[in-house]
Every structure is written in C-alpha cells, then in structure tokens.
Amino acid sequence: MLSDVDVGETLFVQYDAFGYIVREYESPVSGILVQVIQTPMAKAGTQLGAVVYFNPEKKADDNLGAGSITITPEFSDKKTPIRR
C-alpha cells in the first residue's frame, strides 16, 4: 500500500476455480493506492481497494482536483475470461 499507481495499471486480478484469470482490475486514475482489502474472495459490489488522487493543476480548495476512487467487482460483468 501507499504505492504510486498510473492510469491503466493492474491493481487486482480475479481468478476462477480452475486458476484462469477472469478479470483484471485497473486503476482509473493516477494516484496512490491507499487501501487493499485482504479478503481472498470478493463478490460483486465488494470493495477491493481504493486509490486517492490529486491534480496539481486544480486549486486544492475547489475539490475538483482531488478525491478517491473505490475499485469494486461489477454486478453485470460479462467479459470473456482471459486464458493464460
């Protein structure tokens, strides 16, 4: 935790019962990874972690340049599993 992350960087990997990768969760923003949930299994809607970000081009007091993003598995994810 407290690691710098970039947009698109893989933060979490979801596997099926056979060890195949089902989904990779990427950071939607550049920021700092501040939370990782330690539960080995997560169902849809369960928080996996959080990234905080700050845009230095914005004023700190306008709340538009800073915030946090929570990464959660989606309820309706129908993506094709990644077989590796």
Buried (B, 14 or more C-beta within 10 A) or exposed (E): EEEEBEEEEEBBEBEEEEEEEBBEBBBBBBBBBEBBBEEEEBEEEEBBBBBBBBBEEEEEEEEEBBEEEEBBBEEEEEEEEEEE
